[in-house]
Amino acid sequence: MLTRRAFALSLAGAAALRAQSDAGLASLSLAEASARIRARSVTPTRLVEACLERIATYNPKLNAFISVLRTESLAAARRLEAELAAGKNRGPLHGIPIALKDNIDTAGIRTTAGSAVFDDRIPDEDAAVTRRLQDAGAIVIGKTNLHEFAMGGTNATSYYGPVRNPWALDRNPGGSSGGSGAAVAAELCYGALGTDTGGSIRTPASFCGIVGLKPTYGLVSIRGIVPLTYSLDHCGPLTRTVEDAALLLNALAGYDKLDIASVEHPRVDYAAACKQPVSGLRVGVPRAPFFDLLEPGVGQAVEEAISVLARLTRGVKDCTLPSTREISLGGETFAYHEDIYARSSGRYMIPTRRSLQNGSSAKAAAYVRGRWKLELMRRTIDDAFTDFDVVALPTRRRDPRTVDAAIKREESDKPRNPELENTGQFNVYGIPTISVPCGFSANGLPVGLMIAGPRFSEGRVLALARAYEQATEWHKQKPKLTPDMPVPPLAASEV
């Protein structure tokens, strides 16, 4: 018979083994987890439980989730297990826990856009991408934190508090999809959706050392997503591997006649396309202005990555891309918020309120001219790829700021240089662009390599990104998180 002490020790040992097992399951890639479900060596419920355990441990430190759907995700897992038992498998996403950025509508579940304005907002309908994922068998495990209304690149400005970078808790994870980026990097889910208007998928991917894909404008429906600038808004996956991003894109892509941004395009198997050979590809490197003022460690990591691409492909050459400097869509953001702002301006956070005030003075004629230029740019951007097939460049030029510095900077009314740097131009172009890990800066923080191609060349872009990933080890590096790691306090004036 066990003594009380021996019994307690045995319970503790069992709990430790369970935690170790959960950590091992949570560290799988989406593709690996999917293979285990197909092999019946793990159940959707076990995957959900493994993620929920890590969320309970690490979300208090990272603040990656606004809402954790514990009851709903476990119920969905049980339903999907019953389907498997009955011989029904919906595909690679069947039973896989996925997180959604909290500006993506979920029927009957609060969707806040990171703002007090929408603190009690419960949509009646799912966003198109939510429905597509659920139809494919994915399990929504939670809604991730974001920069308020997606209006920034740090995730420091959120009604629900700033998100912290898993690689360094004093740093921001990038934004506006910072919660999604942090959740994937910290292994709280197997993938997440973000939105990208000027870099909001690719910046968190770069800063958090993961993969982030912005598809061609119109390939993935944005209906049911709280807009930032509808003409520039994209939705796409954040994952730990390129193959995982391709698997999610397979479920997300498709025409939606109720979305005015949606474009009809022949169906592509992106999981297969990402495995195509890349030896014949010509890689362009647009050095100006994208390589200006790089932090030394960032520049070194990217140059080494380009050397790898040169060996994998037909070759690398310097090139140029058209300027987007004269294209402005001022006022489009305010168009969505006008009525809400008139009723509830005091509920917006200071930086967001300032941005909306600036947008309220935009002139209709200036906006129309901006739209004309945008349409012409998108019609002609493929012409830039005459002498090269894809381009490669740094995702971001510098390390992320500390959370304190980001908050202070955003609350200041002093003029500042744009935060978006290298990413925003590709939203104007509307072309597929991916960020993959390519090393670390002098501060030990992840660096991202961005690869882009002509419109609807997702397969080609994914293939080169995957070939680079397989030729290096950067995607295997993970942040060192421990349950007892301290969270740096915010500066007193910012609490």
VODO-681026 format. One record per residue (C-alpha): residue in one letter; y, x, z. Coordinates in pm, whole numbers, plus 32768, in hexadecimal, padded with zeros to 4 digits. Example, Ala and Ser with C-alpha at 12.3 -4.5 7.8 and 13.67 -1.06 7.14 Angstrom:
SITE   aa     py     px     pz
SITE    A   7E3E   84CE   830C
SITE    S   7F96   8557   82CA
//
This chain:
SITE   aa     py     px     pz
SITE    M   8000   8000   8000
SITE    L   8158   8084   7FA6
SITE    T   824F   80C1   80BD
SITE    R   83A9   8023   809B
SITE    R   843A   8177   803E
SITE    A   8328   81BD   7F3D
SITE    F   8357   8063   7EAA
SITE    A   84CF   809C   7E8C
SITE    L   8494   81EC   7DE8
SITE    S   83A1   8152   7CF2
SITE    L   84A1   8048   7C98
SITE    A   85AA   8152   7C6A
SITE    G   84BE   821B   7B90
SITE    A   846E   80EC   7ABC
SITE    A   85E2   80A1   7A95
SITE    A   8623   8209   7A2E
SITE    L   850D   81FB   792C
SITE    R   8593   80B1   78A8
SITE    A   86F5   8143   788E
SITE    Q   866A   8272   77D7
SITE    S   85A8   818E   76ED
SITE    D   86DD   80B7   76AD
SITE    A   87AC   81ED   7664
SITE    G   86A5   825F   756B
SITE    L   86A4   810F   74BC
SITE    A   881F   80FB   74B3
SITE    S   8835   8251   740E
SITE    L   876E   81E2   72DE
SITE    S   8823   81B3   7197
SITE    L   8831   8051   7110
SITE    A   872F   80AC   7007
SITE    E   8647   8142   710F
SITE    A   8667   8011   71EF
SITE    S   861F   7F31   70C5
SITE    A   84E6   7FF8   7071
SITE    R   8467   7FD3   71D5
SITE    I   8498   7E5A   71C8
SITE    R   83D4   7E4A   7082
SITE    A   82C1   7F20   711E
SITE    R   82BC   7E34   724E
SITE    S   82EC   7F5E   7336
SITE    V   8429   7EC7   73C8
SITE    T   84B6   7D68   73E0
SITE    P   8617   7CEB   73A1
SITE    T   862B   7C90   7512
SITE    R   85E6   7DF7   757A
SITE    L   86F4   7E75   7490
SITE    V   87EF   7D7B   7519
SITE    E   8790   7DD5   767F
SITE    A   87B7   7F48   7635
SITE    C   8915   7F0F   75AA
SITE    L   8979   7E26   76C5
SITE    E   890B   7F2B   77C3
SITE    R   89E7   8034   7722
SITE    I   8B08   7F41   7702
SITE    A   8AEF   7EF5   7877
SITE    T   8AF6   806A   78C3
SITE    Y   8BF9   80ED   77CF
SITE    N   8CDE   7FD0   776A
SITE    P   8D9A   7FE7   78B7
SITE    K   8DF2   814B   7851
SITE    L   8E35   8115   76DE
SITE    N   8EBC   7FAF   76D9
SITE    A   8E1E   7F85   7582
SITE    F   8DC4   7E14   75AA
SITE    I   8EA3   7CED   75F7
SITE    S   8D7E   7BF9   7603
SITE    V   8C0F   7C4A   763D
SITE    L   8B2A   7B34   75C3
SITE    R   8A06   7B6F   76AB
SITE    T   897A   7A0C   76B6
SITE    E   89B6   79C8   7546
SITE    S   8922   7B11   74CC
SITE    L   87E6   7AF2   759D
SITE    A   87B4   798D   7522
SITE    A   87E2   79FF   73BA
SITE    A   86E7   7B18   73F2
SITE    R   85E2   7A21   746C
SITE    R   8617   7941   733D
SITE    L   85F4   7A66   7251
SITE    E   84B8   7AD8   7303
SITE    A   8426   797D   72CE
SITE    E   8476   799B   715D
SITE    L   83C1   7AE8   714A
SITE    A   8294   7A51   71F9
SITE    A   8295   793E   70F1
SITE    G   829B   7A41   6FD9
SITE    K   840C   7A24   6F81
SITE    N   84D6   7B66   6F64
SITE    R   863B   7B46   6EE6
SITE    G   8655   7CB3   6E83
SITE    P   86CB   7E02   6F12
SITE    L   87C9   7D60   6FFF
SITE    H   86CC   7C71   709C
SITE    G   86F2   7C94   7216
SITE    I   87F9   7DAA   720C
SITE    P   8917   7D97   730D
SITE    I   8A6A   7DB5   7261
SITE    A   8BCC   7DA0   72ED
SITE    L   8CF4   7CF4   7248
SITE    K   8E60   7D59   7263
SITE    D   8F0D   7C45   7323
SITE    N   8FE7   7BD5   7202
SITE    I   8EAF   7B56   714C
SITE    D   8E74   79E6   7194
SITE    T   8D3D   7973   724C
SITE    A   8D03   77FC   7269
SITE    G   8D0F   7789   73D2
SITE    I   8D53   78EA   744F
SITE    R   8EAA   796A   74AF
SITE    T   8F58   7A3F   73A7
SITE    T   9094   7ADD   7431
SITE    A   9114   7BE3   7338
SITE    G   915B   7CB5   746E
SITE    S   9283   7BDA   74CE
SITE    A   92ED   7AF3   75E8
SITE    V   9366   7A0D   74D3
SITE    F   91F9   79BF   747F
SITE    D   9164   79F2   75D9
SITE    D   90CB   7894   75D8
SITE    R   9093   786E   7460
SITE    I   8F37   77EE   7408
SITE    P   8EFB   77C5   7290
SITE    D   8E3F   7699   7205
SITE    E   8DA3   7762   70EB
SITE    D   8D0C   78B9   70B6
SITE    A   8DB7   79B4   6FD7
SITE    A   8CFD   79E3   6E8E
SITE    V   8C83   7B3C   6EFD
SITE    T   8C08   7AB3   704C
SITE    R   8B38   79B1   6F97
SITE    R   8AB2   7AB1   6E9F
SITE    L   8A40   7B97   6FB6
SITE    Q   899C   7A7F   7079
SITE    D   88F0   79FC   6F41
SITE    A   8866   7B5D   6F12
SITE    G   87D9   7B55   7073
SITE    A   88D9   7C2B   7128
SITE    I   8925   7BDA   7295
SITE    V   8A92   7BD7   7301
SITE    I   8A8C   7C83   7452
SITE    G   8C02   7C80   7493
SITE    K   8D6A   7C82   7417
SITE    T   8E19   7DD2   741D
SITE    N   8F74   7E31   7492
SITE    L   9084   7E7E   7395
SITE    H   91EF   7EDA   7371
SITE    E   92AE   7D93   739F
SITE    F   9293   7CCB   725B
SITE    A   9217   7E0F   71B7
SITE    M   937F   7E8B   71A6
SITE    G   9346   7FF9   71FC
SITE    G   926D   812B   71DF
SITE    T   921B   8186   7349
SITE    N   918F   8054   7400
SITE    A   927A   80AF   751E
SITE    T   933B   7F68   74F5
SITE    S   9250   7E4D   7555
SITE    Y   927D   7D2D   7648
SITE    Y   9123   7D8A   76CE
SITE    G   917E   7EF5   770E
SITE    P   9154   802F   763E
SITE    V   9006   80A1   75B1
SITE    R   8F9B   8204   7607
SITE    N   8EF4   8300   7524
SITE    P   8D88   8348   7588
SITE    W   8DBB   84B9   7531
SITE    A   8EE1   84DD   7623
SITE    L   8F43   83BA   7702
SITE    D   90AD   8429   7710
SITE    R   90CC   8400   7593
SITE    N   90F3   82CD   74BA
SITE    P   8FD0   8274   73D1
SITE    G   90AB   821E   72A8
SITE    G   90FF   80C0   723D
SITE    S   911C   7FB3   7205
SITE    S   8F9F   7F92   720F
SITE    G   8F8A   8080   7336
SITE    G   8EA1   7FA6   7401
SITE    S   8DA9   7F95   72E2
SITE    G   8DBB   810D   72AF
SITE    A   8D8D   815C   7420
SITE    A   8C6F   8062   7444
SITE    V   8BAA   80FA   7323
SITE    A   8BE9   8262   738F
SITE    A   8B84   8214   74F7
SITE    E   8A45   8165   7480
SITE    L   8AA6   8010   7509
SITE    C   8A36   7F6C   73C2
SITE    Y   8990   7FD5   727B
SITE    G   8ABE   7F91   71A3
SITE    A   8C05   7ED5   71AB
SITE    L   8CFB   7E31   70C3
SITE    G   8E64   7E9B   70B1
SITE    T   8F8D   7E44   6FDA
SITE    D   905F   7F3B   6F18
SITE    T   91C3   7EFD   6E9E
SITE    G   923F   8062   6EA4
SITE    G   911E   8128   6F36
SITE    S   909D   8054   7054
SITE    I   8F2B   808C   7009
SITE    R   8F3F   81F4   6F94
SITE    T   9024   8276   70A9
SITE    P   8F3C   8207   71C6
SITE    A   8E16   828D   70FE
SITE    S   8EBF   83E1   70E3
SITE    F   8F36   83F2   724D
SITE    C   8DE7   8374   72D8
SITE    G   8D02   8449   71FD
SITE    I   8C57   832D   7141
SITE    V   8C4E   828F   6FE5
SITE    G   8D51   818E   6F76
SITE    L   8D57   80E2   6E22
SITE    K   8E7A   8025   6D85
SITE    P   8DEB   7F73   6C52
SITE    T   8EA2   7F18   6B13
SITE    Y   8FAC   7E0F   6B51
SITE    G   8F0D   7CBC   6B1C
SITE    L   8DA1   7D2B   6B2E
SITE    V   8D7F   7CAF   6C96
SITE    S   8E1B   7B63   6CF6
SITE    I   8F3A   7B6C   6DF0
SITE    R   8F41   79F2   6E21
SITE    G   8F38   799D   6F92
SITE    I   8FCA   7AEB   6FFB
SITE    V   911F   7AEA   70A5
SITE    P   91F4   7B93   6F98
SITE    L   92DD   7CB9   6FB9
SITE    T   9352   7CE5   6E50
SITE    Y   926C   7C0D   6D80
SITE    S   92AD   7CCD   6C3F
SITE    L   9233   7E0E   6CE6
SITE    D   912E   7D8B   6DDD
SITE    H   8FC5   7DFC   6DB7
SITE    C   8E91   7DC4   6E90
SITE    G   8D73   7EBC   6EAC
SITE    P   8C71   7F65   6F88
SITE    L   8C7F   8079   708C
SITE    T   8B2C   811C   70C3
SITE    R   8A81   825C   712E
SITE    T   89F5   82B0   6FD5
SITE    V   8A4F   8271   6E6A
SITE    E   890A   81B8   6E2A
SITE    D   8961   80C9   6F46
SITE    A   8AB2   8083   6EA2
SITE    A   8A01   8035   6D5A
SITE    L   8912   7F45   6E07
SITE    L   8A33   7E89   6EA3
SITE    L   8AF4   7E83   6D5C
SITE    N   89C8   7DE0   6CB2
SITE    A   89F1   7CBA   6D9E
SITE    L   8B6E   7CAF   6D94
SITE    A   8BB6   7CC9   6C1F
SITE    G   8BD0   7B8F   6B4F
SITE    Y   8CC2   7A9F   6AAA
SITE    D   8D71   7999   6B7F
SITE    K   8E31   789B   6AB1
SITE    L   8EF0   7826   6BE5
SITE    D   8F7F   7983   6C1C
SITE    I   90A6   79C4   6B36
SITE    A   9064   7B3C   6B4C
SITE    S   8EF5   7B24   6AE9
SITE    V   8E84   7BB4   699A
SITE    E   8D46   7B61   68DA
SITE    H   8C6F   7C95   68A6
SITE    P   8B00   7CC2   6846
SITE    R   8A1C   7CEC   6971
SITE    V   89C1   7E55   69C8
SITE    D   88B6   7ED8   6AB4
SITE    Y   898D   7FD3   6B6C
SITE    A   886C   8051   6C41
SITE    A   87C0   80BE   6AFF
SITE    A   8901   8132   6A57
SITE    C   8955   821E   6B76
SITE    K   881A   82E4   6B22
SITE    Q   887A   832E   69B9
SITE    P   88A2   849E   6952
SITE    V   89FB   8539   6971
SITE    S   89C9   8683   68BB
SITE    G   8A8B   8607   678D
SITE    L   8BBC   858D   684A
SITE    R   8D0E   8635   681F
SITE    V   8DDA   8643   6960
SITE    G   8F55   863F   695E
SITE    V   901E   86C4   6A84
SITE    P   917D   8629   6A96
SITE    R   9228   8736   6B62
SITE    A   938C   86B1   6B52
SITE    P   93EF   8609   6C32
SITE    F   92A3   85CF   6CE2
SITE    F   9270   8736   6D59
SITE    D   93D3   876C   6DD6
SITE    L   9406   87C5   6F47
SITE    L   9293   87C3   6FA1
SITE    E   9237   8836   70FB
SITE    P   9183   8983   70CB
SITE    G   9035   8908   714D
SITE    V   9044   87D2   7073
SITE    G   9098   889E   6F3F
SITE    Q   8F7A   898F   6F7B
SITE    A   8E7B   8878   6FAD
SITE    V   8EE7   87C5   6E6F
SITE    E   8EEB   8902   6D9A
SITE    E   8D8A   8952   6E0C
SITE    A   8D20   87F0   6DB6
SITE    I   8DB5   8811   6C5A
SITE    S   8CED   8952   6C2C
SITE    V   8BB2   888C   6C7B
SITE    L   8C15   8782   6B7D
SITE    A   8C48   8892   6A78
SITE    R   8ADE   8900   6AA6
SITE    L   8A59   879D   6A9A
SITE    T   8B15   872F   6962
SITE    R   8B82   87A3   680A
SITE    G   8CB7   8841   68A3
SITE    V   8E03   8817   6955
SITE    K   8F61   8825   68C1
SITE    D   90BF   87DD   693C
SITE    C   9153   8694   68C5
SITE    T   9268   859C   6905
SITE    L   9273   842A   6955
SITE    P   9392   833B   690A
SITE    S   949E   830A   6A11
SITE    T   94AF   81C0   6ACA
SITE    R   95FA   820A   6B74
SITE    E   96BF   80FE   6ABB
SITE    I   95CB   7FE4   6B05
SITE    S   963E   7F15   6C2F
SITE    L   95C2   7DC0   6C9C
SITE    G   96BB   7D84   6DB3
SITE    G   96AE   7C22   6E3A
SITE    E   9542   7BD7   6DE7
SITE    T   94D6   7C16   6F4E
SITE    F   95EF   7B3D   6FD5
SITE    A   9585   7A21   6EEE
SITE    Y   944B   79EC   6FC0
SITE    H   94FE   7A0D   710D
SITE    E   9642   7951   70C3
SITE    D   95EA   7807   716B
SITE    I   9524   78A9   7286
SITE    Y   963E   79A0   72C8
SITE    A   973E   7889   72D7
SITE    R   9676   77E1   73EC
SITE    S   95EC   790D   74AC
SITE    S   96B6   7A48   7462
SITE    G   96AF   7AB0   75D1
SITE    R   9534   7AC4   75D4
SITE    Y   9527   7BD9   74D0
SITE    M   9525   7D40   7550
SITE    I   9667   7E05   751C
SITE    P   95F7   7EDC   73F3
SITE    T   9564   7DAE   733D
SITE    R   969B   7CDE   7381
SITE    R   9775   7DF3   72F2
SITE    S   96A1   7E08   71B6
SITE    L   96B6   7C92   717E
SITE    Q   982D   7C8F   71B4
SITE    N   9850   7D9A   70AA
SITE    G   9778   7CD2   6FB9
SITE    S   983C   7B92   6FEF
SITE    S   9964   7C1B   6F2C
SITE    A   98A0   7C6C   6DF0
SITE    K   9927   7BD9   6CAD
SITE    A   984A   7B09   6BCB
SITE    A   98BB   7BBC   6A8F
SITE    A   9864   7D11   6B22
SITE    Y   970D   7C90   6B82
SITE    V   96CC   7C07   6A25
SITE    R   972A   7D55   6989
SITE    G   963C   7E00   6A7D
SITE    R   9521   7D17   6A16
SITE    W   955F   7D5D   68A6
SITE    K   9547   7ED3   68E7
SITE    L   940E   7EA2   69B8
SITE    E   9360   7DDC   68A6
SITE    L   93B8   7EE0   679F
SITE    M   933C   7FFA   687F
SITE    R   91ED   7F4F   68B1
SITE    R   91C7   7F08   673F
SITE    T   9201   8075   66E6
SITE    I   9177   813E   680B
SITE    D   9029   817E   6760
SITE    D   90E7   823F   6652
SITE    A   912E   834C   6755
SITE    F   8FB9   839E   675D
SITE    T   8FA8   841D   65F6
SITE    D   8F55   8588   6647
SITE    F   8E9B   854E   678E
SITE    D   8DB1   8445   6817
SITE    V   8E10   843F   6988
SITE    V   8F12   84E0   6A6B
SITE    A   8EE6   858C   6BBB
SITE    L   8FF3   85CB   6CC1
SITE    P   9031   85C4   6E3A
SITE    T   901E   846A   6ED5
SITE    R   9128   84CA   6FD4
SITE    R   91FE   8601   6FE8
SITE    R   9210   8622   7161
SITE    D   9151   85DD   72A1
SITE    P   9184   848F   7350
SITE    R   929A   8482   7450
SITE    T   9253   8445   75BD
SITE    V   9255   82D9   7624
SITE    D   938A   8314   76FA
SITE    A   9445   83BB   75DC
SITE    A   93E3   82A5   74EB
SITE    I   945F   8194   75D5
SITE    K   95A6   8247   7615
SITE    R   95DE   8283   74A4
SITE    E   9594   811B   7442
SITE    E   9675   8087   754C
SITE    S   9797   8164   74DF
SITE    D   988D   80DB   73E3
SITE    K   98D3   8233   7352
SITE    P   988A   8254   71DC
SITE    R   9745   8309   7194
SITE    N   9674   8381   7073
SITE    P   955F   8299   6FFA
SITE    E   941C   82A8   70C2
SITE    L   9339   825C   6F9D
SITE    E   935C   83A9   6EEA
SITE    N   9243   83D6   6DEE
SITE    T   919C   8284   6E01
SITE    G   92A0   817F   6DA2
SITE    Q   92BD   81E1   6C34
SITE    F   9154   817B   6BFB
SITE    N   9199   8019   6C77
SITE    V   92A7   8001   6B6C
SITE    Y   91B7   8088   6A67
SITE    G   90B0   7F91   6AE5
SITE    I   8F94   8085   6A9C
SITE    P   8E59   80D2   6B68
SITE    T   8E94   81E0   6C6B
SITE    I   8DAF   8269   6D79
SITE    S   8DE4   8354   6E9E
SITE    V   8CC2   842E   6F15
SITE    P   8CB6   852F   702F
SITE    C   8CF2   8692   6FB3
SITE    G   8D2B   8766   70E9
SITE    F   8E07   8791   7217
SITE    S   8F6C   87FF   7252
SITE    A   8FD9   891C   7332
SITE    N   8FE9   881B   744D
SITE    G   8E7E   87BB   741F
SITE    L   8ED3   8667   7388
SITE    P   8E29   85D7   7251
SITE    V   8EBA   8609   70F5
SITE    G   8E7E   851C   6FD3
SITE    L   8E51   855E   6E5F
SITE    M   8EC4   8445   6D7A
SITE    I   8E1A   8400   6C2B
SITE    A   8E9F   82FE   6B34
SITE    G   8E53   828C   69D3
SITE    P   8EC8   818F   68CF
SITE    R   8EB6   8018   690B
SITE    F   8D56   7F9A   6954
SITE    S   8CC1   80F9   695C
SITE    E   8C34   80C2   6ABA
SITE    G   8ADC   8140   6A52
SITE    R   8B68   828B   69D7
SITE    V   8C46   82B9   6B09
SITE    L   8B2A   8267   6BF6
SITE    A   8A3E   8352   6B3C
SITE    L   8B24   847F   6B5C
SITE    A   8B6C   842E   6CC7
SITE    R   89F8   8414   6D10
SITE    A   89AB   8558   6C55
SITE    Y   8AB4   860A   6D25
SITE    E   8A2B   856B   6E62
SITE    Q   88CB   85E4   6E14
SITE    A   8948   8743   6DC6
SITE    T   89F5   8763   6F19
SITE    E   89B6   8711   7085
SITE    W   8B07   867F   70EC
SITE    H   8A91   8515   70F7
SITE    K   898A   8575   71F8
SITE    Q   8A8E   85E9   72F4
SITE    K   8ACD   84EC   7409
SITE    P   8BD0   84D1   751E
SITE    K   8B54   853A   7675
SITE    L   8B76   8400   7746
SITE    T   8AFD   83E2   78AB
SITE    P   8B04   82B3   7992
SITE    D   8BD5   836B   7A96
SITE    M   8CDB   83FF   79AC
SITE    P   8E3D   83B8   7A2B
SITE    V   8F39   82F2   7961
SITE    P   9090   839A   7956
SITE    P   9199   82B7   79F0
SITE    L   92B6   823D   7918
SITE    A   940D   82CA   7961
SITE    A   94B8   8202   7A72
SITE    S   95C2   8174   798D
SITE    E   94B8   80F1   78A0
SITE    V   93D5   803B   7996
//
